């Protein structure tokens, strides 16, 4: 009962906030910014979404990236695959003050002339930290979904 009361109080407070503050409360917009940056295949745009102290375990990475340079190294060759796209299929968002966690499933695919091929389902967890009006990625883990 106490948890439900706290949840209702939080929801009431969110509805009472001005729209500009509500927008700052939505890490799903930060996830969408990552999807858009990934689709651009521009490593500068992608890496700009990560905090300086971010940790990243990429879907195909053999090691964990713990510096901006190592995150850059993971994404630097993206332009070689301009047809690779990502689509978020399921996401679960939880916000705890200035920290938010978004976990779910996404699919990577090569899309040419509107036709998807080489479809690769994966799962993800993003941890965001609010920095002013922006949510920066501080932890990102992505792994392939095991084949059945």
Secondary structure, DSSP 4 states (H G I P E B T S, - for coil): -HHHHHHHHHHHHHHHS-HHHHHHT-HHHHHHHHHHHHHHT-HHHHHTTEEEEEEEE-TT-SS-B-SHHHHHHHHTTGGGGTTEEEEEEEEEEEEETTEEEEEEEEEEEEEETTEEEEEEEEEEEEEEEEETTEEEEEEEEEEEPPP-
